[in-house]
Amino acid sequence: MQVYLDHAATTPLRTEARDAWIEASTTVGNASSIHGGGQSARRLLEESRERIAAVLDCDPIELVLTSGGTESINLALKGLWWSRREGDAVVLPDGEHHATLDAVEWLHAQEQARVLGVGLDASGRIPPAGFEGALATPGVAFGTALMANNESGTINDSAALAAAAARARVPLHLDAVAAFGHVPVRFSGLRADAEGATGLVALSVSAHKIGGPVGIGALVVSRTATMTALLHGGGQQRALRAGTQDVAGAAAFAVAAELAEGEREAESERLTALRDDLVRGILAAVPQAELLGDPVRRLPGNAHILFPGAAGESLLFLLDQAGIAVSTGSACQAGVPEPSHVVLAMGRTEADARSVLRFTLGRASTRADVDAVVAAIPDAYARASRRS
């Protein structure tokens, strides 16, 4: 039986979410149709939107359902760029997810956007002072930042970043895909729009990271935000996203969101204890290894570990042979033999950036999983070191 420690890539579908999806999928009718069947689908869709919005602490009308985190991020970044009244620059911290990095690179190449980078500290955190300094640069159109780094697990000070954007009167997008379900994600509480300041205007999440189905996510867009749609052809959601809405996916997402939030504190405590045991066991078995990222202010199930002198791809392969699934970084870059841009952004060498593994625990993780990894890692490290 496989030991699965790659929950940050995707976590198993919850039984309750699956059942909600199956039940909702029997509802016949397009939610945009005005006949009885369509209106039944509409009611289920809007009830699901309200439930997800309640978890995220936003108004239901602010919740735009999407196909997942990548679409949410692209809608936020490109939509803010195309609707801007002024400015030609984007504030982009180093170490962001590739959905953000690649979208901004596209804006740079196709729309001539200037990119204002913000360096990370040694723990992989975005320094609020550095972020605020970049926001103060003349000509900034908007800023973006991770609530928690998907690779290192380090949790950023989102409140400070949002407050900095409010003071600079610059629209801000927060990528909460990795954070949602693990730390409090409260859109209204982060908005920081006192005295008419802009602050946080968009926040992205995805269902399959919290036990919902793949293929649905959301972008919270402030009522006051000006944003241009990526997709046109019906304007179903505030003219921000066109297309037939996924009623069954929304119903399953709502169930997963409520369950994840309801168990978040207890599960965070459990996963933190398991993760700490995993880290202690690995460091005892491989004294050369090093935990990267903030040792305390990190996602509860994340262990991002450097194995000096061993290629991460080799370690991943050897552990996979032993029945243990882990990652060398974000799933979107899996299989690509390149150094971790997050590790490089933390000031480490290219050799270090090629020698990391990300272990991420989730709802199904057990003590036996931790013991299996600790037992397998010495041999895997020795063999990977010889190969390197």
N, C-alpha and C positions, 0 to 999 in steps of 0.2 A: 504494500500500500504506500502510495506516494506521500511524502511529507511536503506540504505546500506552504512555503514561506515567501510568497510573492503577492500578498494581498494588496499591495499598493498598485500593482498592475491591474488586477481585477480580483474581486472577492466573490465567493460563491453566491448564487441567487438564493435569497431567503425563501423558504417554503411558503410563507405567508404572502410574499410578493408574487411568487409564481402562481399561487392560487387566485390572487386578485387579478393577475393578468389573464389567466384562462377564463375566469368568470366574465371579465369585462370584454374579452374578445368575442363573446357570444352576442353582445349588443350589436344589432344590425342598424347601421345608419351613419351617415357622415355628419359630424357635429356642426357643419355649416348648413345642413339642409333644414328646411322649415317644416317638414312633415313630422308626424309623431315620433317615428324612429330616429330621425335626426335630432329632435329635441331631447329624447331620452339620452342619446349619446352626449349631447351638449351638457345636460345636467351632470352626468358622471364626470365629464371632462372638467367642468368648472368646480365641482366639489373637490376633485383631486387637486386642482390648482390652489384652491383655498387651503387645503391641508398642507401642501408643500410650503406655501407662503407663510403659514403659521409657524412652521418649524424654522424658517429662515428669517422670521420677524420682518416681513415686508407686506405691502398691500398686494392682494391677488392680481390686480391689474398691472402691477410692476413685474410679474413673473412671466417671462417669455419661455415657453417650452421649446427645446431644440433637440438635435440628434445626439448631443453629448457635449463633453467639455471642450473638445476642439472647435466645434461649431460655435459654442458660446463665446469662446475667447476670440475667434475670428470676427464674429458679429460685433463684439465690444470694441475691438481695436480698429477694424476697418470702418465700422459704423461711426465711431467717434471721429476718426480722421476725416471721412467724407463730409461730415456735418459740421466740422469746426468753422467758427467764424474768423478765426485768426490763428497764427502760429504755424510753424513748419517743422517742429521738433517733437520727438517722443522721448520721455524719460523711461529708460529700460535698465533695470538692475541686471548685473551679471548673474548667471546661474538660474535664469528663468526656465520654465518648461519649454520644450521645443515648439509646442503649439503657439506660444507667444513669440519666441525667438524667430521662428520662420515667418510668422505673420508680419512682424516688424521689419524683417529683412525684405519681404515682398514690398512693403510700403516704401522702404528705402530705395529699392531697385526700380519700382514702377511709378512711384508717386514722389520721388525725390525727398522723402522725409529725412530730416537730420535725426540721428540717434544719439542721445545723451546718456552714456553709460553711468552706472553707479556701482562701484566696487563692493564686494562682500567682505566681511571681516573673516578672521581665521576659523570661526565656527560656522560660516556659511550664512550669516545673518545680514540683512540689509540695514546698514546704519541709518537711523532716522535723520541724523544731521546731514549725511551725505545725500540722502534722498531729497531733503528739503532744499539743499543747495542747488541740486540739479533742477528742481522745480522752479527755482527763482531765476533761472537763466531766461533771458528775453526770448520770446518766440516759441514757448512750449505749448503744444496743442493739447496733450494729455499725458498722464503717467500711468504705469501699470506695475503691479507687484504681486508676488506670491504671498498668501497668508502663511503658508508653511512650505518649505522646500520639499518637493516630491522625492528627491534623491537622498539628501543628507538628513532629512527629517527635522531640521532646525525650524523652530516657530518664530516668525517675525512679529514685531510689535505693530500689528495692523492698526491699532488705535492711533499710534503716533504717526504712522504713514498717512492715514486718512486726515488727521488734524493738520499735518504739513500741507497736504493738498488743499484743504479748506483755506488755510492762511494764504496760500499762493493763488487761490481762486483758479485752480487747475482741475479739470475733471480727472477722476481716478477710477481705474478698473482694478479690482482685486480678484486674483485667481484663487478660489477656495476649493478647487477640486480635490487636492490632497488633504486639506484640513477638515472638510465637511464630515461630520460623524465622529470626529476625534477631539476637536476643540470647539468651543462655542462659536457659532457663526450667526451673528445678529446684524442684519443689514441696517435696520433703523438705528441701532446703537453705534454703528461705525460711520454713519452718514456725515457727522461733524459739519452740518451746514448752518451753524449759528450765524446770525447777522447776514444771511443771504449768500454766504460763501458756497463754493461749488462742492468741494470734498468728494466723497465716494458717490459715484453715479452708476456703477455697474459691478456685478459680482457673479462669477461663473461657478457652477457645480455640475456634477455628473452622477447618475443613478448607480452605475455598476461598481462604483467605489464603496458603496454602502449596502450592497446586497440587493439592489434593484437590477433590472435587465439592462443589457448592453443596448445602446441605440436611443437612449433618451437622457436629456440633461436639461439644464435651465440657465438662463441669464436673467438676473434681477436687474431691471433698468429703472432708475428713479423716474417718477412722474415728470420731474422738471428737466430731465436730460433730453438733449437733442441728438438723435442718432439716425443714421441712414441704414436701411435694410440691405442685407446681402442677397436675399431671395425676393423676387417679385412675382405676383400672379394671383392675388386674392386678398392680401393684407389682413389675414385672419387675426393676427395678434398685434394690435396697435399699429398696424402697417409696418411692424419691425420684422415680421417673419411670415412669409406666405407658404401655403401648402396645407394639405389635409392633415389635421392634427391627430396624433397617436393617442387615442383614448385609452386603450389597454395599457400602453406604456406609462401614461400619466397615472393611472390607477395603481399600478405596481410601484411606481416611484413614490407615490404618496405613502403607501404602506411601509416601504423600506425606510423612508425619511423619518416617519413617526417612530418606528421601532429603533432605529439607530440613535435618535435623540433621546428616547426614553431610557436606553441602556448605556448612554455615553459615559456617564461618570463612573459607574460600576465597572464597565468594560475597560475604560482607560486605566483604572487602578489595577485590574487583573493583567492587562497586557503590559503595563509598565513593569510589573513584578516579573512576568515571564521574560520580557526583553532584557531586563537587568541580569537575570540568571543566564540568559543566552550569551550576553556580552562577557560576563565573568567567566563562563565556561570556555568560550573561544579564546579569550586572552590568557587563560591558564593553560590551555592546550597548545596555543601558538603564541609564546611570549613576544614574538616580533610584531604581532598584529596590533592595530591601533584603532580605537573608535574615533570616527570623524563626526563633525557636527557638535552642537551644544550637548553636553552630557545630561542636562536637566531639562532645558526648555526645548524639547523635541517631541515629535509625534510619539504616542505611547507604544506603538508596535514597531517602530523603526530602529534598526541597527545597521549603520553604514560603516563598514569596517575595511580598513586598509590592510592588505597582506603583502608586505614588501617582498619584492623579488619573485612574485608569482603573478602571471597574467590572469586577470579576472575571467577572461573567456575560458581559460583552461580549468580554473577552479569551478566555474559554473558547470562545465561539461562533466567533470569528475564527480561533482555532487549529484548531478542529474543521473549519472550512471548508478549512484548509490541510492537513488530514489528520493532525492531532495531537490525541490524546485526553488531557486532563488533568482536574483537578477544582478546584472552588472550596473544597472542604472534605470532610467525610465524605460518602460516597455516600448515606447515609440521609437527608441533607438536600439532596441535589442537586436542582436545579430549583426550589428555594424561595428567592425573593429576600430573604434576611434576612442581617444582618451575622453574621460568624463569632463565635460565643460564645467560642471559644478565644482569638482575637485580642483581644477585649474583656477577657477574663480576664488577659491579659498586660499590661493597662494601656494599650492603644492606643485611638485614637479610633474612633468609629463609621465615619468615612470610611475609615480604614485597614482596618477589619473588613469593608468591602465591596470591597476592592481587592486581594485576595490570591488566589493560585493555589497549588495543591499539585501538584507534580510527583513521582511516585513510580515509581522504576525497579524492575525485577524480573529474574527469571531470563532472560527473552528480550530484555532491553534491550541495545543495542549502541552503539558509538561513533557510528554513522550516525544513530541516534535523537537523540543529544545534538546532533550537528551540525545536524540538521533543525530542532530547536527553536531553537537559537541563530540560525539563518538566518531563521526566521519571526518571531521575537519583536519585532524593531524595528518592522516594518510593523504588526503587530497592536497593539502598544502605542500607536503614533502614531494609528491609527484609533480605538482604544478611548478614548484621551484626548480626541479631538475629539468623540466621541459623548457622553462624560460632561460 
